[in-house]
Amino acid sequence: MIKDKVIIVTGSEGSLGQEIVKRFGFENNVIGIDKEILSVVGRSYLTTFYNLDLLNINSVEIYEEIIKIYGRIDVVINNAGITDIDWLENQTDERFDKVIQTNLNVPFKMMRDYVRLCSALEYDKDYNNYSKSGLVNTRVNNQYEKIVINISSMASRYSLRASCSYNASKAGLVHLTKQIARELGDRHKDFVFYCISPNGLKDSNMIEYCINKLQTVRGFPDRESAVKYNKQSPIGDLQNMSEIVDQIEFLIEHRPLYLSGSNIENIGCAQ
C-alpha cells in the first residue's frame, strides 16, 4: 500500500490517468495536471488539480508551488500523451510537432526541471538560475523517494502503421528515460527513472480513437474488424488498465535501483 506520498500525474483526466488517480488518491497527496476537464469523479481523488495546457506549462512554477505546500515531491508520473493516426503524406509539420512536443518534449522538461529544482534545493547549487519565486530558503527533506515514471507505448518497439509521430515520440521517450537514468546514475543516485510501455488498453479513450481511425484512415470495413485487429496479440485481448497501475504501484513501493532506466514492455506474449 502506497501512503503519504506526494505524486504528480500529468494527463490526469485521461483514461489511464483516472485509474492512477483513483488507485493512489485516498492515501496520498495526488496532484493532477491536464488541459482537459473530463471527470468530476476523478478529480475528487485529487488533492490539487492544475487545468493547464502542458505545451505551455512552466514546470518550475508548478513544482515550487507544490514544494511550498508539501515540502517535497516524491513521484512524477509523465502520463499525458496524444496520437495522430494518418498516412505520412497527409501529415503537416504542425500535426507532427504537436505529438512530439506532447509525448517527448513535455516529459523532458518535467524531468529536467524536477532534477534541477530538487538538486538545487538540497545542495544549494545555483538555485537562482532555476527559480524566480524567492524559494531559496526552503530546504527539501532529503529522505524522500524522487521517482519518475514515464508512460510510453509498445509502439516504441512495434511501429504502428499510419502513426509516424506517435511511434517516434514513444521510442524517443524510452531512450530518453534510459539516457537520463544513465546520466544521473553516478551523480544523483537519489533519483530513479522508469518507463512503462502498455499495449492497447481496454476501454481507454485512445483505443476508441484508434478503432475509429482504423475505419476512416486505414479502410477497415466496420468496427468489428477494427476491434479484432486491435486484439491480435497472442493473448487475444486488449490490456486492462489496472495492470499498468499495478506496475506503477510496484515501482513506487519498492523503488528498485537496478531497474532505473528500464522499460517495462507489456508485449502480451508477442515476440
C-alpha positions as CSV (number, residue, x, y, z in Angstrom):
1,M,0.0,0.0,0.0
2,I,1.4,3.4,-1.1
3,K,0.8,6.0,1.6
4,D,1.7,9.6,2.4
5,K,3.4,10.3,-1.0
6,V,3.3,13.5,-3.0
7,I,2.6,12.3,-6.5
8,I,2.2,14.4,-9.7
9,V,0.3,12.9,-12.6
10,T,0.2,14.6,-16.0
11,G,-2.8,13.7,-18.2
12,S,-4.8,13.0,-15.1
13,E,-8.1,13.4,-16.9
14,G,-7.4,10.7,-19.4
15,S,-8.5,7.0,-19.0
16,L,-5.2,5.7,-17.6
17,G,-4.7,8.9,-15.7
18,Q,-8.0,8.4,-14.0
19,E,-7.1,4.9,-13.0
20,I,-3.8,6.1,-11.5
21,V,-5.5,8.9,-9.6
22,K,-8.2,6.6,-8.2
23,R,-5.6,4.0,-7.0
24,F,-3.5,6.4,-5.1
25,G,-5.8,9.3,-4.3
26,F,-7.1,8.3,-0.9
27,E,-3.8,7.6,0.9
28,N,-1.6,10.1,-0.8
29,N,-1.4,13.7,-2.0
30,V,-2.0,13.4,-5.7
31,I,-1.7,16.4,-7.9
32,G,-3.2,16.2,-11.4
33,I,-2.3,18.3,-14.4
34,D,-4.3,18.3,-17.6
35,K,-5.7,20.8,-20.1
36,E,-9.0,18.8,-20.3
37,I,-11.7,18.7,-17.7
38,L,-13.5,15.4,-18.2
39,S,-14.2,13.7,-14.9
40,V,-15.6,15.3,-11.8
41,V,-15.5,11.9,-10.1
42,G,-11.8,11.5,-10.9
43,R,-10.9,15.0,-9.6
44,S,-12.5,14.2,-6.3
45,Y,-9.5,11.9,-5.7
46,L,-7.0,14.7,-6.3
47,T,-5.5,17.0,-3.6
48,T,-4.9,19.6,-6.3
49,F,-5.8,20.0,-10.0
50,Y,-4.0,22.3,-12.4
51,N,-6.1,22.9,-15.5
52,L,-3.1,23.7,-17.8
53,D,-2.0,23.1,-21.4
54,L,1.1,21.0,-20.9
55,L,2.6,22.5,-24.1
56,N,2.8,25.9,-22.3
57,I,3.5,24.6,-18.8
58,N,6.0,26.3,-16.5
59,S,7.0,23.2,-14.6
60,V,9.4,25.1,-12.3
61,E,6.5,27.2,-11.0
62,I,4.3,24.2,-10.5
63,Y,7.0,22.3,-8.7
64,E,7.8,25.3,-6.4
65,E,4.1,25.7,-5.5
66,I,3.8,22.1,-4.6
67,I,7.0,22.1,-2.6
68,K,5.8,25.2,-0.7
69,I,2.7,23.2,0.4
70,Y,4.1,19.7,1.0
71,G,7.9,20.2,1.3
72,R,8.8,17.7,-1.3
73,I,7.7,15.8,-4.5
74,D,8.1,12.0,-4.2
75,V,6.9,10.9,-7.6
76,V,6.4,12.4,-11.1
77,I,4.3,10.3,-13.5
78,N,4.5,11.6,-17.1
79,N,1.3,10.0,-18.3
80,A,0.0,12.6,-20.8
81,G,0.1,11.6,-24.4
82,I,-1.7,12.0,-27.7
83,T,-1.6,10.3,-31.1
84,D,-2.5,11.4,-34.6
85,I,-3.2,8.5,-37.0
86,D,-2.8,9.4,-40.6
87,W,-0.6,8.5,-43.6
88,L,2.8,10.2,-43.9
89,E,1.8,12.3,-46.9
90,N,-1.1,13.8,-45.1
91,Q,0.9,14.8,-42.0
92,T,1.7,18.5,-41.6
93,D,4.6,20.0,-39.7
94,E,2.2,21.3,-37.1
95,R,0.5,18.0,-36.5
96,F,3.8,16.1,-36.3
97,D,5.3,18.7,-33.9
98,K,2.3,18.7,-31.6
99,V,2.6,14.9,-31.0
100,I,6.4,15.1,-30.5
101,Q,6.1,18.1,-28.1
102,T,3.3,16.5,-26.0
103,N,4.8,13.0,-25.8
104,L,8.5,13.8,-25.7
105,N,9.3,17.4,-25.1
106,V,6.9,17.8,-22.1
107,P,8.3,14.7,-20.2
108,F,11.8,16.1,-20.9
109,K,11.0,19.4,-19.3
110,M,9.2,17.8,-16.4
111,M,12.3,15.6,-15.7
112,R,14.9,18.3,-16.3
113,D,13.2,20.8,-14.0
114,Y,12.4,18.2,-11.3
115,V,16.1,17.3,-11.2
116,R,17.3,20.9,-11.3
117,L,14.9,22.1,-8.6
118,C,15.3,19.3,-6.2
119,S,19.1,19.2,-6.6
120,A,19.4,22.9,-6.2
121,L,17.2,23.0,-3.0
122,E,19.1,20.1,-1.4
123,Y,22.6,21.0,-2.3
124,D,22.4,24.8,-2.7
125,K,23.5,24.6,-6.4
126,D,22.8,27.9,-8.2
127,Y,19.2,27.8,-7.2
128,N,18.5,31.3,-8.5
129,N,19.3,30.0,-12.0
130,Y,16.1,28.0,-11.9
131,S,13.8,30.0,-9.6
132,K,12.0,33.3,-9.8
133,S,9.8,32.9,-6.7
134,G,12.3,33.5,-3.9
135,L,12.0,30.0,-2.5
136,V,15.7,29.9,-1.9
137,N,15.5,29.4,1.9
138,T,13.2,26.4,1.6
139,R,15.1,23.1,2.1
140,V,13.7,19.9,0.8
141,N,13.8,16.9,3.1
142,N,16.4,14.5,1.6
143,Q,14.6,11.4,2.9
144,Y,12.1,11.1,0.1
145,E,11.7,9.0,-3.0
146,K,12.4,11.1,-6.1
147,I,10.9,8.6,-8.6
148,V,10.0,9.4,-12.2
149,I,7.7,7.1,-14.2
150,N,7.2,7.7,-17.9
151,I,4.3,6.1,-19.8
152,S,5.4,5.1,-23.3
153,S,3.8,2.5,-25.5
154,M,4.5,-0.8,-27.3
155,A,4.5,1.4,-30.4
156,S,8.1,2.3,-29.3
157,R,9.0,-1.3,-30.3
158,Y,6.4,-2.3,-32.9
159,S,5.8,0.5,-35.3
160,L,2.1,1.1,-35.9
161,R,1.1,1.9,-39.5
162,A,0.0,5.5,-40.2
163,S,1.4,6.6,-36.8
164,C,4.8,8.0,-37.6
165,S,4.7,10.9,-35.0
166,Y,3.4,8.6,-32.2
167,N,5.8,5.8,-32.9
168,A,8.8,8.2,-33.0
169,S,7.8,10.1,-29.8
170,K,7.2,6.9,-27.8
171,A,10.5,5.4,-28.9
172,G,12.2,8.6,-28.1
173,L,10.7,8.6,-24.6
174,V,12.0,5.1,-23.9
175,H,15.5,6.1,-24.9
176,L,15.3,9.5,-23.1
177,T,14.5,7.6,-19.9
178,K,17.5,5.4,-20.3
179,Q,19.7,8.3,-21.1
180,I,18.7,10.4,-18.1
181,A,19.0,7.4,-15.7
182,R,22.5,6.7,-17.0
183,E,23.5,10.3,-17.0
184,L,22.4,10.8,-13.4
185,G,23.2,7.4,-12.1
186,D,26.7,8.2,-10.7
187,R,25.9,11.9,-9.9
188,H,22.4,11.8,-8.3
189,K,21.7,8.3,-7.0
190,D,18.7,9.6,-5.1
191,F,16.7,9.8,-8.4
192,V,15.4,6.8,-10.3
193,F,13.7,6.8,-13.7
194,Y,11.4,4.1,-15.1
195,C,9.5,3.7,-18.3
196,I,6.3,1.5,-18.8
197,S,5.1,0.6,-22.3
198,P,1.5,-0.5,-22.3
199,N,-0.2,-2.4,-25.1
200,G,-3.7,-1.4,-26.3
201,L,-5.6,-0.5,-23.2
202,K,-9.1,-1.8,-22.9
203,D,-11.9,0.8,-22.5
204,S,-9.5,3.7,-22.9
205,N,-10.1,6.9,-24.9
206,M,-7.1,6.3,-27.0
207,I,-8.1,2.8,-28.1
208,E,-11.5,4.1,-29.1
209,Y,-9.8,6.8,-31.2
210,C,-7.6,4.1,-32.8
211,I,-10.6,1.9,-33.6
212,N,-12.4,4.8,-35.3
213,K,-9.2,5.7,-37.2
214,L,-8.7,2.2,-38.4
215,Q,-12.0,2.5,-40.2
216,T,-11.7,6.1,-41.6
217,V,-7.9,6.1,-42.4
218,R,-6.9,2.5,-42.9
219,G,-10.0,1.3,-44.6
220,F,-11.3,-1.4,-42.2
221,P,-14.8,-2.1,-43.3
222,D,-16.5,-2.0,-39.9
223,R,-15.9,-1.5,-36.2
224,E,-15.9,-5.3,-35.5
225,S,-12.9,-5.9,-37.8
226,A,-11.1,-2.9,-36.3
227,V,-11.6,-4.2,-32.8
228,K,-10.4,-7.7,-33.9
229,Y,-7.3,-6.1,-35.3
230,N,-6.5,-4.4,-32.1
231,K,-6.9,-7.6,-30.2
232,Q,-4.4,-9.6,-32.3
233,S,-1.8,-10.3,-29.6
234,P,-1.3,-13.9,-28.7
235,I,-3.4,-13.3,-25.6
236,G,-6.2,-12.4,-27.9
237,D,-7.5,-9.3,-26.0
238,L,-6.6,-5.8,-25.0
239,Q,-4.8,-5.0,-21.8
240,N,-6.6,-4.0,-18.6
241,M,-5.5,-0.6,-17.3
242,S,-5.3,-1.9,-13.8
243,E,-2.2,-4.0,-14.9
244,I,-0.3,-0.8,-15.7
245,V,-1.3,0.8,-12.4
246,D,-0.1,-2.4,-10.6
247,Q,3.3,-1.9,-12.2
248,I,3.3,1.8,-11.2
249,E,2.5,0.8,-7.7
250,F,5.3,-1.8,-7.6
251,L,7.9,0.7,-8.8
252,I,6.8,3.3,-6.2
253,E,6.6,0.9,-3.3
254,H,9.8,-1.0,-4.0
255,R,11.9,1.7,-5.9
256,P,14.2,-0.9,-7.4
257,L,17.5,0.8,-8.1
258,Y,18.7,-1.6,-10.7
259,L,15.6,-1.1,-12.8
260,S,16.3,2.6,-13.1
261,G,16.5,3.3,-16.9
262,S,14.5,0.2,-17.7
263,N,11.4,0.0,-19.9
264,I,8.7,-2.5,-18.8
265,E,7.3,-3.9,-22.0
266,N,3.8,-5.2,-21.9
267,I,4.1,-7.3,-25.1
268,G,1.2,-9.7,-24.5
269,C,3.3,-12.8,-25.3
270,A,4.4,-11.4,-28.6
271,Q,8.0,-11.9,-29.8
